[in-house]
Amino acid sequence: MPSPVSLRLSEATAEKVRRIAALEHRSFAEMVRVLADEALKMREFPHLVFSDGPTGRRASFRDGLDVWEIIEPYLLAGKDWLALRQSYPDTDEATLRAAIRYYEAYPAEIEARIALNQTP
């Protein structure tokens, strides 16, 4: 359950949040929540960014791969490390392990993205 929080933002920051909220058809409070969630995730996983795409925002590595793309073959193979390694032979081990850690921290987010990809 969300915890109510009171905070003060500079007028410039508040205006930026209002603009983004309007573009995304969200309330100011919902936009602050989304921005805070993304900021915390990027602090927890410094190699990640959040990008917009045709299916919405998603966690991506700075090199361009989405976390769900990396995790999909791993899950389809029953969480088999070797299958993941073989699916992404040119991706360094640290990136693959970070993708697994992100999935373990936010499984519902990644599983929803994978399900969306598998829908015809």
Phi, psi and omega per residue, in radians:
M1 nan 2.327 3.138
P2 -1.088 2.548 3.078
S3 -1.758 2.200 3.094
P4 -1.172 2.396 -3.112
V5 -2.400 2.450 3.052
S6 -1.839 2.341 3.098
L7 -2.555 2.777 3.113
R8 -2.003 2.250 3.088
L9 -2.006 2.622 3.029
S10 -1.098 2.731 -3.141
E11 -1.058 -0.656 -3.141
A12 -1.117 -0.755 3.125
T13 -1.167 -0.770 3.126
A14 -1.045 -0.695 3.125
E15 -1.146 -0.713 3.089
K16 -1.079 -0.753 3.116
V17 -1.096 -0.743 3.122
R18 -1.047 -0.746 3.139
R19 -1.109 -0.814 3.136
I20 -1.115 -0.740 3.128
A21 -1.045 -0.753 3.131
A22 -1.099 -0.761 3.129
L23 -1.090 -0.610 -3.100
E24 -1.695 0.108 3.127
H25 0.950 0.862 3.112
R26 -2.148 2.806 3.014
S27 -1.314 2.845 3.093
F28 -1.018 -0.821 -3.113
A29 -1.083 -0.750 3.124
E30 -1.117 -0.677 3.141
M31 -1.153 -0.723 3.098
V32 -1.068 -0.724 3.123
R33 -1.081 -0.797 -3.140
V34 -1.096 -0.801 -3.138
L35 -1.102 -0.716 3.114
A36 -1.134 -0.747 3.118
D37 -1.043 -0.817 -3.138
E38 -1.126 -0.728 3.134
A39 -1.081 -0.724 3.117
L40 -1.135 -0.732 3.123
K41 -1.125 -0.703 3.137
M42 -1.212 -0.509 3.068
R43 -1.269 -0.691 3.122
E44 -1.213 -0.614 -3.123
F45 -2.220 1.458 -2.989
P46 -1.095 -0.292 3.141
H47 -1.530 0.022 -3.108
L48 -1.732 2.649 2.958
V49 -2.323 2.903 3.057
F50 -1.996 2.239 -3.085
S51 -2.203 2.634 3.063
D52 -1.486 2.600 3.068
G53 -2.707 -3.078 -3.085
P54 -1.061 -0.418 -3.133
T55 -1.867 0.253 3.106
G56 1.879 -2.959 -3.125
R57 -1.407 2.535 3.137
R58 -2.623 2.732 3.113
A59 -1.358 2.248 3.141
S60 -2.347 2.665 2.993
F61 -1.422 2.669 -3.100
R62 -1.001 -0.427 3.119
D63 -1.389 -0.068 3.033
G64 1.974 -0.394 3.141
L65 -1.289 2.390 3.040
D66 -1.404 2.595 3.127
V67 -1.042 -0.777 -3.109
W68 -1.068 -0.606 3.129
E69 -1.095 -0.697 3.135
I70 -1.228 -0.712 -3.032
I71 -1.344 -0.489 -3.071
E72 -0.913 -0.931 3.139
P73 -1.147 -0.520 3.102
Y74 -1.099 -0.801 3.139
L75 -1.244 -0.720 3.135
L76 -1.082 -0.453 3.124
A77 -1.653 0.282 3.110
G78 1.262 0.642 -3.133
K79 1.068 0.752 -3.128
D80 -1.594 2.009 -3.136
W81 -1.027 -0.747 -3.099
L82 -1.090 -0.707 3.109
A83 -1.107 -0.698 3.104
L84 -1.125 -0.825 3.136
R85 -1.004 -0.752 -3.130
Q86 -1.229 -0.529 3.129
S87 -1.245 -0.504 -3.108
Y88 -2.289 1.131 -3.072
P89 -1.123 -0.425 -3.111
D90 -1.639 0.004 3.141
T91 -1.680 2.331 -3.078
D92 -1.176 2.684 -3.081
E93 -1.044 -0.650 -3.129
A94 -1.058 -0.699 3.122
T95 -1.159 -0.773 3.132
L96 -1.092 -0.744 3.137
R97 -1.186 -0.634 3.088
A98 -1.128 -0.663 3.094
A99 -1.091 -0.735 3.104
I100 -1.113 -0.781 3.122
R101 -1.071 -0.714 3.113
Y102 -1.110 -0.792 3.106
Y103 -1.021 -0.776 -3.138
E104 -1.119 -0.555 3.129
A105 -1.385 -0.567 -3.047
Y106 -2.358 1.023 -3.044
P107 -1.072 -0.696 -3.095
A108 -1.088 -0.695 3.126
E109 -1.067 -0.843 -3.087
I110 -1.249 -0.730 3.129
E111 -1.101 -0.624 3.091
A112 -1.130 -0.721 3.103
R113 -1.115 -0.758 3.141
I114 -1.123 -0.756 3.119
A115 -1.063 -0.708 3.119
L116 -1.082 -0.682 3.130
N117 -1.199 -0.548 -3.084
Q118 -1.506 -0.131 3.110
T119 -1.382 2.197 -3.108
P120 -1.173 nan nan
